[in-house]
Amino acid sequence: MVNDVSDIAEKSMATMDHEKPDSPLHKAITGPLLFLFILGDVLGAGVYALMGVLAGKVGGALWLPMLVALFLAMLTAGSYAELVTKYPRAGGAAVFAERAFKKPMLSFLVGFSMLAAGLTSAAGLSLAFSGSYLSTFINVPQTTAAVVFLALVSLLNARGIKESLKINVGMTLIELSGLVIVMFAGAYLVSRGAGDVSRVLEFPVDTSAASATLAGAVIAYYAFVGFETSANVAEEMKNPARSYAPALFGSLLVAGLIYVGVGLAASVALPPAELAASTGPLLAVVDASGLGVPNWMFSFIALIAVANGALLTMIMTSRLTYGMADEGLLPKVLGRVLPKRRTPWVAILATTVVAMALTLIGDLSTLAETVVLLLLFVFISTNAAVIVLRHEPVAHEHFRVWTIMPYLGIASCLLLMAQQSARVWGLAGIFLVVGVGLYGLARIGANSSMSVPPSVDSP
């Protein structure tokens, strides 16, 4: 019960100094699988769907906000690396907040923000999947296709983490091939003397380079978020203390280099106005290059990228829900696990239904910025948790980030928050108000159940 969260949390913290030996989740994630898990999540639909939006913010200098966003993401990634290797538990940021601050409501809101961000992202990805790329093959109502898509993702999620991550390996390689095609298209244009290399240094004429870069960094940051989802599969990692940090930083660096290359290729191939007007900007870049890559082929690659992002996001939300239920921050029923598959089936079902409902609202750009804003709140909490827990000893070796990094991480989150629009703040605020309401209702329900006298037949 929520009323007993503090007691539950205190008892559970005693097991957090090492991996839970009796965890019901299957430990199947090796270092290479973890690297591909994070890379696949980071390289998801963001760059495929939002490059046009980014062009509208920053003009032709698409590569610059990508570099800025990579640097800002690395700051918070350092805090995740320390906390995940120190406390390898499912639940991620919510568990870190509970341990550091001992405030059940704050821990709940951190976890709820992660859930809201993940479910909002999954809804946006399902709509992206069901839009123009899918219409290359079949015309169906977008919402219907999004709901069916999410149902299929949930079945794969329930089948097992090992099966899901094996499929993620193939999907990651396919989506990576699409981005390589885009970079090759840009190089091909330059080799033919076509395109316009000078555009890579052009900014919108009505704003300063610094302002445009910061505005673009908010969008670009969405292309890097996803690394934090890996914290929620900590109980399913093999030797996270050794494998997590290299996989995390390596995947972010690889993704950053690819994004810079894609940004340069897009700028060379098309003017910013054309990119901003396109619903499939990377497809437009490949078309403009004259490579002769069929539209259906690149659309298929884009669909795989979006599907992979949705799968990994739904894995995160279901494991986060399971972890919060295990900590007593959500109803215990959400912690039920399939006995043979060892997957949290109730959490998977609940998060899928909510994501389906969210497909009925919002456009991709607004959803992306809302995801970023919700995650910035989570990232501030995680960076602060590192500072609070820095001197708390554990019985095993773990990664330790430079002391200045979490402070810089908090500053970077505040900087990005200041760039968000009032509309995005309003939508994120609605999510948080709903979270506060759910928390209050849960406490009322817990108090009511405690006030009922026990039955005389109770043992």
N, C-alpha and C positions, 0 to 999 in steps of 0.2 A: 504494500500500500504506500501511497505517496507520503502519508504521515510518518512512515517509518523509513523514509529514504536515507536520512542521516545515519541511522543504525545500520541499515543495509550497506551503505557506502563504506562505513568504517570497517565492517567485517570484510567486505570485498577488497579493500585496499591492502589488507595483509597478504593477499595472494597476488598482488600486482607487482611485487618486486621480482617476480620471475614468471615464466610462462605457466599457465595453468595446466598441470599435468593431466587433469581430468576433464579438459575442455571437450564438449561433445562435437565440436567442429573438426573436420578432417584436415590435418596438416599436409597439404599437397603442393604448396607454392614454394618452388625453389628460387634461387637468385635470378637465373635467366628468365623464368616465368614472371617473376616480379618486375623485372626490367621491362618486359614486353607488356605486362599489365599496365604499368604507369605510362609507358610510351604510347600504347594504344589508346588510353583514355585521353592523354594530352593531345594527341594527333587526331582527335575525333572530328566532329562536324564543325567545330569553331572556325577553322581556317577555310573549310570548304564553303560554309554558308555566310560568313561575315566579312570576307575580304572586300566585298563591295561597300559594306557599311563603313569599314575602316577607311576606304578611299574617300568617302564623303567627309570624313573627319580630318584627315591629314594630307589629302592630295596624293601626289605621286611618291612621297617619301614613306612608303608603306613599311619599309624595313626598320626605320628608326623606332617607332613605338613598339615594334616587336622586341628590339633589344632592350628598351626600357622596361617592358613588361617582364622579360626574362630575368633581368636584374632584381626587380621587385619580388617576383615569385621565388627566387633563390633565397632571399632574406627569410621569408616565412618557412620555406622548405627546410632550412637549417634547424628551425625549432621543432618541426615535425620529426626530423631525423633523430634529434636527441630524445624526445618524449616517446616515440614509438619503440626505439631500441632500449629505452629505460623501463617502460611499462608496456610490454607487448600484449595488449588486450583489445578485443573487439569493442567498438564504441567510440574510439578515436577522441576527437576534441571534447566531447561531453564528459568522458572519463577523466581526461586531463584537467578540465575545469573543476570537476568535483573534488579531485585530489588536491588541487592547488588552493581552491577558495572555500571549500566546505559549505557552499551555498546551493542547496538542491534546486532552487528556482533558477539560478544562473546557469547551473549545469544543464537543466532541462531546456532553457532557452537556447543555449549553445547547440545542443543536440537537435533541437527543433529547427533552428536556422539551417543546420546542415541538411536536415530532412527536406525543409522547404526549398532550399537551393537545389538539392538533387532532384526532387520531384518536378520542380519548375523546369530544370534543365532537360529532364527526360521527356516532359511534355513538349518542350520546344523541339527536341531532336525528333520526336515522333512526327511532329508536324512538318519538319524539314524533310524527313524521309518520305512523307506522303504527298509532297508538293511537286515541284517542276521536275525533279530528277525521276521520280516514280512515273510521272506522266509520259516520259519517254517510252515506256513499255506498256502502260495500261492507264486508262482514265477511270478513276473511282472517286467517290466523295472523300475529301481529305480527312475529315474527322473519323469516318468509318475506317479508312485505311490505317489511321493512327491508332485507333483502339485495337484493331486486329493485330497490328504490329506489336503493341505493348503486350498483348496476350501471349504471342509467340515468344517474346523475350522472357516473360515470366516462366514459361514452361522450361526453357533452357536454363534459366537461373535455378529453378527447383531441381533440375536433374543432377546438378553437382558443381562445386567450384572447380574441380579438376577438368571436367568436361567443358565448362564455360571458358576456362583459361586456355585450353587447347584450341578451341575455336577462335579465341582472341588472337592467338599467334598467327593463324591464317589471315584473319581480318586485318591485323596490324600490318602484315606484309603487303596486303592488297592496297590498303589506304596509303601506305608509304609509297607504293609504286605510282599511285596517282599524283602525289606531290612531286616525285622525281620526274614524271612526265611534264608537269608544269614548269619545273626548273629547266628541263631540257628544251622545252618550247621557247623559253626566254633566250637561252644560249643559241638556239638555232636561228632565231630572229636576228640576234646581234651578228652572228657569223655571216648572214646574208646581207648585212648592211641595212636591214629593215628595223622597224621599231624606233623608239626614241629613248636613248640612254639618259638624256638630260633630265627626263621626268623624275628620276629617282631622287633628285634634290629639290623638287618643286613642292611648295606648300600652298594652301589656299591663300588667295590674295587678300581676303578680308579678315585675316587673323595672323597673329605672330607665330613663328615657328615653335616657340616654347608652348604656347597655349594649344596649338594644333597637336603637338606631340603628346601632351598630357591627356587631351580629349581622346586621342587615338589609343593611348595606353590603357584606358578603361576598357575599350573594346578588345584590344589585343590581350589584355589580362584574362579575358574569358577563354582565349585559345590555350592558355597555360593551366587554368584551373582544371582539376582532375587528379593532380598529384596527391591531394589531400585524401582522396577516396581510399588510397592504399592503406591508410592508418586503420581502416575499419575491417581489414582482413588480417590483422596482426596475428590473431589466434590460429590462422590457417597457413602461416609462413613457417618454413623450416629455417631455424637459426636466424631470426630477424636481427639480433644484435650484430651479426656479422654482415648480412646480405642487404639490409634495408638501405643504409646510407649510400653505398655505391650505386645501387639500382635507381634510387631517387634522383641523385644529382646527375648521374649519367644520362638518364632518360630526358631530364629537363634540358641539358646541354644539347643533346642530339635534336630534340624538338626545336629548340631555339635556332640552331643552325639551319634546319630545314625551313622554318618560317621566314628567316631572313632571305634565303634563296628564293622562296615562293614570292615574297614581297617584291624583290628585285625583278623577277620575271614578269609579274603582273604589271608593274610600272612601265617596263620597257614595251610590253605588248600593246597596252591600251591606255588611253587617257583616263584620268580619275573619274570624269563624268560618266564615261561608258561603263566602267567597273561599278560605280555606285548605282547605276540604273539597271544592272543585270541581276536576275534572281539566281543565276548560276555563274558567278564571276570567273571561277577557274575554268569552267567549260568554255567560256567566251575567250579566255586567254589561249587555250589550246586551239580553238577554232582560228583565232587570228594569226597563229604561228604558221599555218599552212603545213603542219606535220602530217595531216591526213588521218589523224586518230578518229575513228567513228564516234559520233555523239553517244550511241548506245553504250559503247565500251567505257567511256569516261563517266557517263551517268551511273553505270553499274558500280564502278569504283567508288563514286561519291556515296551511293546508297550503302555500300559495305562500310564506309567510314562512319556514316551516321548511325548505322545499326550497331557497330562496335561501340561507339560512344554511349548509345542508349543501354546496351547490355552491361557495360562496366558501371555506368551510373546506377542502374537498378540493382546491381550486386552491392554497391556501396550503401544505398538507402536501406536495403533489406538487412544488411549486416549491422548497420548503425541502429536500426530499429531493434534488432535482436540484442545488441549490446546494451541499449538503454533499458530494455525490458529486464535483462539480466541484472542490471544495477538497481532496479526498482523504480526507474524514472518513467516507465511506461507499463501498461498492464502485463502481467506475467505471461498471459496467453500468447503474446507476441514473441516469446522466447521458445516456443515449441519447435522441435526439430524432427524431421523425418528420420525414423530409426535406421533405415538402410542407406538412404542418400546422405544423411547427416547435413541437411540444409534447412534453414529456418523458414518453413513453409508458410506459417501464418504471417510472418513479417513480409514475405514475398507477396502473398495475396493482398495484404492491406496496402502496401506501397503501390502495387500495380493499379488497384482500384482508384486510389487518389490521383495518380499520374494520368489515368484515363479521364478523370473529371477535369483536370487542369488543361487538357487539350482544347477545351471549349473557350479559353480566354487567351488574349495577348498575341502580339506579333513577335517574331523571332528577336528583333533588336531589343525591344523592351524586356522580354524574358531574359535575354543574355545579360543586360545591365542589372536586372534585379538579382539574378544569380550571383553576380560579382559583388553587389552590395551586401547581400546576406552572408556571403562567404568572408567578406572583409570583417564583419563583426566576429565571426568564428576565428579568423586569423589573429585578430587583436587578442582574443581570449587565449589562444594557444601560445602566442609570443609572451604574453604576461605570465602564463603558467610556467614557462621555462624559467623565467626570472625568479618566481616564487619557489619553485622546486629545485633550483640549482644545487643547493647544499644538502638535499635529502639523499642519503646514501642508499644504494641497492647492492645486492649480493653478486652482481655480475658486471662484466665490462660492457660499456655502451658508448655510442657516439656522443661527443660533447662539442657543441657549436661554440664559436668565438663569443665571448661575453657581450660584445657590442651588437651582435647580430639581431637578437630579439628586440632590442630598443629601436634599431633601424627598421625592423619589420613592422613594429607598431607605427612608426612615423610614416612608412610607406603606405600602410592601410589608411591612415588618416588623410594622406595626400590624395589617394584615389577616391575616398569618400567625398572629398570636397568637389570633385568633378562631376558628381552624379546630379541628374535633373530632379526637379521637384516631383515629377510624375513617378520616377523610379523610387524615390524615397517614400512616396505615398503607398505604392504597391508593396514594398518591403515592410512598411509599417503595418499594413493590414495583416500580413503574415504573422508578425510578432504579436499583434493584438490577439489574433486567433490563438496563438501559442499560450499567451497569458491566460486567456479564457479557459482553454483546455486544462491548464495546470490548476486553475482555481476550481473547476468542476471536479477534477480528480481528487483534490483535497477535501471538498465537501462530501463526495461519495465515500472517501475513506473515513471521515469523521462520523458519517451516518452509520456505516457498518460497524464501527467500533462501539457506538452507543447502544447497539442491540444486545440484550443480555444473552449469554450462551444458553443453548437448549439443555434441559435436564438430562437428555439422552446423549449429550456430548461425552466423549471419553475423557 
